[in-house]
Amino acid sequence: MRKALLLIALMISLPACDRLEQQTSTPTAAPVVLVVDIEGMHCTACAASISATLQNCDGIQSADVSFDDANATITADNANALQQAMQVAREMGYTIETARAESN
């Protein structure tokens, strides 16, 4: 029984390893960084929720959301990923406005 479970666990983990290997071997363009103003946050839990949701979006490398400053700094693979992430935040019920783009 243990051998069967170990085999299943190994089989499940292999595709993820292959995918990780492919991602690291593919050259990537410079990330795009955007600072956006966010209206509608009522507490730090709102900021944490937005941050976690944005970081789960495809192509988003990081999302640093500040309740105190009412903004977020989002780092993405490309501009399209940024637009999709901003749309996700709008669908969560927040108002998102572009504050400024940062260059890397």
Secondary structure, 3 states (H helix, E strand, C coil): CHHHHHHHHHHHHHHHHHHHHHHHHCCCCCCEEEEEEEECCCCHHHHHHHHHHHHCCCCEEEEEEECCCCEEEEEECCHHHHHHHHHHHHHCCCEEEEEEEECC
